[in-house]
Amino acid sequence: MKSCEICGKGTTSGNNVSHSMRHTKRTYEANLQKVEVEVNGKKCKKNVCSRCIKTMKKESK
């Protein structure tokens, strides 16, 4: 299962709704990017969602 390694955001489920209001199951996946993150002074690559990337940019300023 794909999920953010920082906040844990992952796949959620919902419905496709057609014009005739017919519902079929679908999944929504988090917008994950592979980013180089510094953890305990060491750089490593992690799968991080776009919301966490924005937050990390704010904190580094």
Buried (B, 14 or more C-beta within 10 A) or exposed (E): EEBBBBEEBBEEEEEEEEEEEEEEEEEEEBEBEEBEBEEEEEEEEBBBBBBBBEBBEEEEE
